[in-house]
Amino acid sequence: MLAGMVVTISRGGWVACGISLVLVFGILAWQRVYRIPALVMATIIVAIGVYLYSKNLHAQIRIERSIETFEFDRDARTLVWKSALDMWSDHKWLGVGPGHFDVRFREYRHQLVQQRPGWVHNDYIQTLTEWGIVGASIVLVWLGMLISLVIRMWRFVVKQGDDFSRPSSNRFAFVLGACGAFTAILIHSYVDFNMHIPANAILVIVLGGLLVSHVRFATERYWRTIHMHGRVGLTIIVLGLCLVFVTQTIRGGREQFWQTQAEKASRYSSAQVEALRKAFEIEPRNFDTAYIIGEAYRVLAMSDIADPEPVVREAMQWYERAMQLNPYDPYNYLRYGMCLDLLERYHEAESWLAKAVDLDPNGYYVVGHVGWHYAQVRNYAAAKPWLERSRRLLPQRDVNTIAYSYLNIVDRRLQEFALSFKPVR
């Protein structure tokens, strides 16, 4: 396990693991009977950790680079935290909604963060952002109650070294190990999204439940006998939940099957569209599927076909569905405006592009496509600042192709216009 922790090259994981081990071995050393074994084992673990680190050149390089290049104001993780706190400041009490951080992120993104982070990389800030003060308070109350119960039961599960009348028990070992694991996960959650990884979240819930079960050794108040009607009621609840989970799993499996078929088909082909349509019939609330179908029709309309207008209108209908399902995705509004450009309804397109910019004001992709729009209407003077800003937001030429390619065209057209202009004397 120690070797596995070292090769993860997770700095937060190392710190969390180290602090939890110090806690565990510190408590063991405090108990007279465990003092010498604890100190010996701690020494061995430290020696093994140092040896493994000395042999891991990649880990050494990463740590050295982190120390040399770290700038708090420009670190991607801290910039994401700032965006999340800005999001929370607009939705203080109830938050933006469970699982909505990534959906709403682009509206609050910092200009130095051009990728979608997925999560806040800080479970505490993410809880506050998505659940607000109300939800975060519930979590804090649960955590406080758990800590208070552990404190209450502690002296009843700690095995005193000089009390040989007590039978051997694993209560102390379990409670100490669980507390160490909780400490590690609580520390690591400050720099990562442990509670959004199902395996980690389930582990925390199970450990919490098992810890709470040990309070029965502290008092008889927590012993309860479940009678027949209670057992029947709990059984019905469990079976009902199982039925819901099985139904959702089957439905999700059917949708995933057609999505997999769509991935196997050629991009934006009729076969892919047909597979995606079937997936959408199974799950008509999947806004990503609606958006991809709209993309397929838009790309088809831009190809060499006899009558592109019906295809463009079909694409617009799918974008409208995606907007209704997810009104916070700027790309739906962006593509809808681009469809209006294809129909040469340029003036109408501007309002849709403006909505996209409102939802992603610092996104290089949206900003660059606003410049693309002005290039389509040959307003090169208006296109240039948008394309230049897009290039500043993401200077990578191989990624931000829209800005670089159209900026060359715009500069050339403006230069041609300047050369053709003859001042009146």
C-alpha positions as CSV (number, residue, x, y, z in Angstrom):
1,M,0.0,0.0,0.0
2,L,2.9,2.4,0.8
3,A,4.5,1.6,-2.6
4,G,1.1,2.3,-4.3
5,M,0.8,5.6,-2.5
6,V,4.3,6.7,-3.6
7,V,3.8,5.8,-7.3
8,T,0.6,7.8,-7.5
9,I,2.7,11.0,-7.4
10,S,-0.2,12.7,-5.7
11,R,1.2,15.4,-3.5
12,G,-2.1,15.8,-1.6
13,G,-2.3,12.1,-1.1
14,W,1.2,12.0,0.3
15,V,0.5,14.8,2.8
16,A,-2.9,13.2,3.8
17,C,-1.3,9.8,4.3
18,G,1.6,11.2,6.2
19,I,-0.6,13.2,8.7
20,S,-2.9,10.2,9.2
21,L,0.0,7.9,9.9
22,V,1.4,10.4,12.4
23,L,-2.0,10.5,14.1
24,V,-2.3,6.7,14.2
25,F,1.3,6.0,15.4
26,G,1.1,8.9,17.9
27,I,-2.0,7.4,19.5
28,L,-0.4,4.0,19.6
29,A,2.8,5.4,21.1
30,W,0.7,7.1,23.8
31,Q,-0.5,3.6,24.9
32,R,2.3,2.0,26.9
33,V,1.8,-1.5,25.6
34,Y,2.0,-0.4,22.0
35,R,4.8,2.2,22.4
36,I,7.8,0.2,21.2
37,P,6.0,-1.7,18.4
38,A,4.5,1.6,17.1
39,L,7.9,3.4,17.1
40,V,9.6,0.5,15.3
41,M,6.9,0.2,12.7
42,A,6.8,4.0,12.1
43,T,10.6,4.0,11.6
44,I,10.3,1.1,9.1
45,I,7.5,2.9,7.2
46,V,9.5,6.1,7.0
47,A,12.6,4.3,5.8
48,I,10.6,2.5,3.1
49,G,8.9,5.7,2.0
50,V,12.2,7.5,1.7
51,Y,13.8,4.6,-0.2
52,L,10.9,4.4,-2.7
53,Y,10.9,8.2,-3.2
54,S,14.6,8.2,-3.9
55,K,14.1,5.6,-6.6
56,N,11.2,7.5,-8.2
57,L,12.8,10.1,-10.4
58,H,9.4,11.2,-11.9
59,A,8.1,12.0,-8.4
60,Q,11.3,14.0,-7.5
61,I,11.0,16.1,-10.7
62,R,7.4,16.8,-10.1
63,I,8.0,18.0,-6.5
64,E,10.9,20.1,-7.5
65,R,8.9,21.7,-10.4
66,S,6.0,22.4,-8.1
67,I,8.2,24.2,-5.6
68,E,10.0,26.2,-8.3
69,T,7.1,27.2,-10.5
70,F,4.2,27.5,-8.0
71,E,2.3,30.8,-8.1
72,F,-0.8,30.9,-5.9
73,D,-2.5,33.6,-8.0
74,R,-1.9,31.6,-11.3
75,D,-2.3,28.0,-10.0
76,A,-5.1,26.3,-11.9
77,R,-6.6,24.7,-8.8
78,T,-6.7,27.9,-6.8
79,L,-8.2,29.7,-9.8
80,V,-11.0,27.1,-10.0
81,W,-11.6,27.5,-6.3
82,K,-12.0,31.3,-6.8
83,S,-14.5,30.7,-9.6
84,A,-16.4,28.3,-7.3
85,L,-16.5,30.9,-4.5
86,D,-17.7,33.5,-7.0
87,M,-20.5,31.1,-8.0
88,W,-21.4,30.5,-4.4
89,S,-21.5,34.2,-3.7
90,D,-24.4,34.5,-6.2
91,H,-26.2,31.5,-4.7
92,K,-25.3,31.7,-1.0
93,W,-28.2,29.8,0.7
94,L,-29.1,26.9,-1.5
95,G,-26.1,26.8,-4.0
96,V,-26.3,26.2,-7.7
97,G,-27.7,22.7,-7.3
98,P,-26.2,19.2,-6.8
99,G,-23.8,18.3,-9.6
100,H,-24.2,21.7,-11.2
101,F,-20.7,23.1,-10.7
102,D,-19.3,21.9,-14.0
103,V,-22.4,22.9,-15.8
104,R,-22.2,26.5,-14.5
105,F,-18.5,26.8,-14.4
106,R,-18.0,28.5,-17.8
107,E,-20.0,31.5,-16.7
108,Y,-17.5,32.1,-13.9
109,R,-14.3,30.7,-15.4
110,H,-11.0,32.6,-14.9
111,Q,-9.4,33.6,-18.2
112,L,-6.4,31.4,-17.4
113,V,-8.5,28.3,-17.1
114,Q,-9.7,27.2,-20.5
115,Q,-10.4,23.5,-19.7
116,R,-13.5,22.2,-17.9
117,P,-12.3,21.1,-14.5
118,G,-15.2,18.8,-13.9
119,W,-15.0,19.3,-10.1
120,V,-13.8,22.1,-7.8
121,H,-10.9,19.9,-6.6
122,N,-11.9,20.9,-3.0
123,D,-14.9,18.9,-1.6
124,Y,-15.6,21.6,1.0
125,I,-15.9,24.5,-1.5
126,Q,-17.8,22.2,-3.9
127,T,-20.3,21.3,-1.2
128,L,-20.7,25.0,-0.4
129,T,-21.1,25.9,-4.1
130,E,-23.6,23.2,-5.0
131,W,-25.6,23.0,-1.8
132,G,-25.1,26.4,-0.3
133,I,-25.0,27.3,3.4
134,V,-28.0,25.1,4.1
135,G,-26.5,22.0,2.5
136,A,-23.0,22.6,3.9
137,S,-24.5,23.0,7.4
138,I,-26.2,19.6,7.2
139,V,-22.8,18.0,6.2
140,L,-21.0,19.8,9.1
141,V,-23.7,18.8,11.6
142,W,-23.3,15.1,10.5
143,L,-19.5,15.4,10.7
144,G,-19.7,17.1,14.1
145,M,-22.1,14.4,15.5
146,L,-19.7,11.6,14.2
147,I,-16.7,13.2,15.9
148,S,-18.7,13.7,19.2
149,L,-19.7,10.0,19.1
150,V,-16.1,8.9,18.6
151,I,-15.1,11.0,21.6
152,R,-17.8,9.5,23.7
153,M,-16.9,5.9,22.8
154,W,-13.2,6.3,22.8
155,R,-12.4,5.4,26.4
156,F,-14.7,2.3,26.1
157,V,-12.8,0.8,23.1
158,V,-9.3,1.8,24.1
159,K,-7.5,-1.3,25.5
160,Q,-5.4,-0.3,28.5
161,G,-2.0,-2.0,28.5
162,D,-2.0,-2.8,32.1
163,D,-5.5,-4.3,32.3
164,F,-5.0,-8.0,31.5
165,S,-8.4,-8.9,32.8
166,R,-10.1,-7.7,29.6
167,P,-10.4,-10.2,26.7
168,S,-8.5,-9.4,23.5
169,S,-10.7,-7.3,21.2
170,N,-10.3,-5.6,17.8
171,R,-12.5,-2.7,18.8
172,F,-9.5,-0.3,19.4
173,A,-7.8,-1.4,16.2
174,F,-10.9,-0.8,14.1
175,V,-11.8,2.6,15.7
176,L,-8.2,3.8,15.4
177,G,-7.8,2.6,11.8
178,A,-11.1,4.1,10.8
179,C,-10.2,7.4,12.5
180,G,-6.9,7.4,10.6
181,A,-8.7,6.7,7.3
182,F,-11.2,9.5,8.0
183,T,-8.4,11.9,8.8
184,A,-6.6,11.1,5.5
185,I,-9.7,11.5,3.4
186,L,-10.8,14.7,5.1
187,I,-7.3,16.3,4.5
188,H,-7.1,15.0,0.9
189,S,-10.6,16.3,0.2
190,Y,-9.2,19.8,0.6
191,V,-7.3,19.5,-2.7
192,D,-9.4,16.8,-4.5
193,F,-12.9,15.5,-5.1
194,N,-12.9,12.3,-3.1
195,M,-16.6,12.5,-2.2
196,H,-17.4,12.5,-6.0
197,I,-15.6,9.2,-6.6
198,P,-18.2,6.6,-5.8
199,A,-15.7,4.1,-4.3
200,N,-14.4,6.7,-1.9
201,A,-17.8,8.1,-0.9
202,I,-19.1,4.5,-0.2
203,L,-16.0,3.8,1.9
204,V,-16.6,6.9,4.0
205,I,-20.3,6.0,4.5
206,V,-19.4,2.4,5.5
207,L,-16.6,3.5,7.8
208,G,-18.9,6.1,9.4
209,G,-21.7,3.5,9.9
210,L,-19.3,1.0,11.5
211,L,-17.8,3.7,13.7
212,V,-21.3,4.8,14.9
213,S,-22.1,1.1,15.6
214,H,-19.3,1.1,18.2
215,V,-21.2,3.6,20.4
216,R,-23.2,0.7,21.7
217,F,-20.2,-0.2,23.8
218,A,-20.4,3.2,25.5
219,T,-24.1,3.1,26.5
220,E,-27.1,0.8,26.4
221,R,-29.3,3.6,25.0
222,Y,-28.4,2.6,21.4
223,W,-29.5,-1.0,21.6
224,R,-32.8,-1.5,19.8
225,T,-34.7,-4.6,19.0
226,I,-36.4,-4.5,15.6
227,H,-39.8,-6.3,15.7
228,M,-41.5,-8.1,12.8
229,H,-43.4,-5.0,11.5
230,G,-40.2,-3.0,11.6
231,R,-38.4,-5.8,9.6
232,V,-41.2,-6.0,7.1
233,G,-41.2,-2.2,6.6
234,L,-37.4,-2.0,6.1
235,T,-37.5,-5.0,3.7
236,I,-40.1,-3.2,1.6
237,I,-38.1,0.0,1.5
238,V,-34.9,-1.9,0.5
239,L,-36.7,-3.9,-2.2
240,G,-38.3,-0.7,-3.5
241,L,-34.9,1.0,-3.7
242,C,-33.5,-2.1,-5.5
243,L,-36.3,-2.0,-8.0
244,V,-35.6,1.7,-8.7
245,F,-31.8,1.0,-9.1
246,V,-32.4,-2.0,-11.4
247,T,-34.8,-0.1,-13.6
248,Q,-32.4,2.8,-13.9
249,T,-29.5,0.5,-14.6
250,I,-31.4,-1.3,-17.4
251,R,-32.4,2.1,-18.9
252,G,-28.9,3.4,-18.7
253,G,-27.5,0.3,-20.2
254,R,-29.8,0.5,-23.2
255,E,-28.9,4.2,-23.7
256,Q,-25.2,3.4,-23.4
257,F,-25.5,0.6,-26.0
258,W,-26.8,3.1,-28.6
259,Q,-24.2,5.7,-27.6
260,T,-21.5,3.1,-28.1
261,Q,-22.9,2.3,-31.5
262,A,-22.8,6.0,-32.3
263,E,-19.2,6.2,-31.3
264,K,-18.3,3.3,-33.6
265,A,-20.0,5.0,-36.6
266,S,-18.4,7.7,-38.7
267,R,-18.5,11.1,-37.1
268,Y,-21.7,13.0,-38.0
269,S,-22.8,10.2,-40.4
270,S,-26.4,9.1,-40.9
271,A,-25.6,5.9,-39.0
272,Q,-24.4,8.0,-36.0
273,V,-27.4,10.2,-36.0
274,E,-29.7,7.2,-36.1
275,A,-28.0,5.6,-33.1
276,L,-28.1,8.9,-31.2
277,R,-31.8,9.3,-32.0
278,K,-32.5,5.9,-30.4
279,A,-30.4,6.8,-27.4
280,F,-32.4,10.0,-27.0
281,E,-35.7,8.1,-27.2
282,I,-34.5,6.1,-24.3
283,E,-33.3,9.1,-22.3
284,P,-35.0,12.2,-23.6
285,R,-33.4,14.4,-20.9
286,N,-29.8,13.9,-22.0
287,F,-28.9,17.4,-23.3
288,D,-25.5,16.2,-24.6
289,T,-27.2,13.7,-27.0
290,A,-29.5,16.5,-28.3
291,Y,-26.5,18.8,-28.8
292,I,-24.5,16.1,-30.7
293,I,-27.4,15.4,-33.0
294,G,-27.7,19.1,-33.7
295,E,-24.0,19.2,-34.5
296,A,-24.4,16.3,-37.0
297,Y,-27.1,18.2,-38.9
298,R,-25.2,21.5,-38.8
299,V,-22.1,19.9,-40.2
300,L,-24.1,18.1,-42.9
301,A,-25.7,21.4,-43.9
302,M,-22.2,23.0,-44.3
303,S,-21.3,20.2,-46.7
304,D,-22.0,20.2,-50.5
305,I,-25.7,19.4,-50.5
306,A,-28.4,20.7,-52.9
307,D,-30.8,22.2,-50.3
308,P,-29.1,22.8,-46.9
309,E,-32.0,24.9,-45.4
310,P,-34.1,22.0,-44.2
311,V,-31.1,20.4,-42.6
312,V,-30.1,23.7,-40.9
313,R,-33.6,24.0,-39.5
314,E,-33.4,20.4,-38.2
315,A,-30.2,21.2,-36.4
316,M,-31.8,24.3,-34.9
317,Q,-34.6,22.2,-33.5
318,W,-32.2,19.9,-31.7
319,Y,-30.2,22.9,-30.3
320,E,-33.5,24.3,-29.0
321,R,-34.2,21.0,-27.2
322,A,-30.7,21.0,-25.7
323,M,-31.3,24.6,-24.5
324,Q,-34.5,23.6,-22.8
325,L,-32.7,20.7,-21.1
326,N,-29.6,22.7,-20.2
327,P,-30.0,26.5,-20.4
328,Y,-26.5,27.0,-19.1
329,D,-24.5,25.5,-22.0
330,P,-23.2,28.4,-24.2
331,Y,-22.5,26.1,-27.1
332,N,-26.2,25.5,-27.8
333,Y,-26.7,29.3,-28.3
334,L,-23.4,29.6,-30.2
335,R,-24.4,26.9,-32.7
336,Y,-27.9,28.2,-33.0
337,G,-26.4,31.6,-34.0
338,M,-24.1,29.9,-36.5
339,C,-27.1,28.2,-38.0
340,L,-28.7,31.6,-38.5
341,D,-25.5,32.7,-40.2
342,L,-25.9,29.7,-42.6
343,L,-29.4,31.0,-43.3
344,E,-27.9,34.5,-43.9
345,R,-30.0,35.9,-41.0
346,Y,-26.9,37.6,-39.6
347,H,-28.6,40.3,-37.5
348,E,-30.6,37.6,-35.6
349,A,-27.5,35.6,-35.0
350,E,-25.9,38.4,-33.0
351,S,-28.3,38.1,-30.1
352,W,-27.7,34.4,-29.8
353,L,-24.0,34.8,-29.9
354,A,-24.3,37.5,-27.2
355,K,-26.1,35.0,-25.0
356,A,-23.3,32.5,-25.5
357,V,-20.8,35.1,-24.5
358,D,-22.8,35.9,-21.4
359,L,-22.6,32.2,-20.4
360,D,-18.9,31.9,-21.2
361,P,-17.3,35.4,-21.3
362,N,-13.7,34.1,-20.9
363,G,-13.9,31.0,-23.1
364,Y,-11.5,31.1,-26.1
365,Y,-13.9,28.9,-28.2
366,V,-17.0,31.1,-27.8
367,V,-15.0,34.4,-28.2
368,G,-13.2,33.0,-31.3
369,H,-16.5,32.1,-32.9
370,V,-17.9,35.6,-32.4
371,G,-15.0,36.7,-34.5
372,W,-15.9,34.0,-37.0
373,H,-19.4,35.4,-37.2
374,Y,-18.2,38.9,-38.0
375,A,-15.8,37.5,-40.6
376,Q,-18.8,35.8,-42.3
377,V,-20.5,39.2,-42.7
378,R,-17.2,40.8,-43.9
379,N,-17.1,43.1,-40.9
380,Y,-13.4,42.5,-40.5
381,A,-12.8,45.4,-38.2
382,A,-15.3,44.0,-35.7
383,A,-13.9,40.4,-36.1
384,K,-10.3,41.3,-35.4
385,P,-10.5,42.2,-31.6
386,W,-12.6,39.1,-30.9
387,L,-10.1,36.8,-32.7
388,E,-7.2,38.5,-31.0
389,R,-8.7,38.1,-27.6
390,S,-9.4,34.4,-28.3
391,R,-5.8,34.0,-29.2
392,R,-4.7,35.6,-26.0
393,L,-7.0,33.4,-24.0
394,L,-5.5,30.3,-25.6
395,P,-2.2,30.9,-27.5
396,Q,-1.8,27.2,-28.5
397,R,-2.0,27.3,-32.3
398,D,-2.7,23.6,-32.7
399,V,-5.8,23.9,-30.4
400,N,-7.1,27.3,-31.1
401,T,-7.2,26.9,-34.9
402,I,-10.3,29.1,-35.3
403,A,-8.6,32.2,-34.0
404,Y,-5.3,31.7,-35.9
405,S,-6.8,30.8,-39.2
406,Y,-9.4,33.5,-39.3
407,L,-7.1,36.1,-37.9
408,N,-4.8,35.6,-40.9
409,I,-7.8,36.0,-43.2
410,V,-9.0,39.1,-41.4
411,D,-5.5,40.8,-41.4
412,R,-5.1,40.1,-45.1
413,R,-8.6,41.5,-45.9
414,L,-7.9,44.6,-43.8
415,Q,-4.5,45.1,-45.5
416,E,-6.1,44.8,-48.9
417,F,-8.7,47.3,-48.0
418,A,-6.1,49.8,-46.7
419,L,-4.1,49.4,-49.9
420,S,-7.1,50.0,-52.1
421,F,-8.2,53.1,-50.2
422,K,-7.2,56.2,-52.0
423,P,-7.5,59.4,-50.0
424,V,-9.2,62.4,-51.7
425,R,-7.0,65.4,-52.3
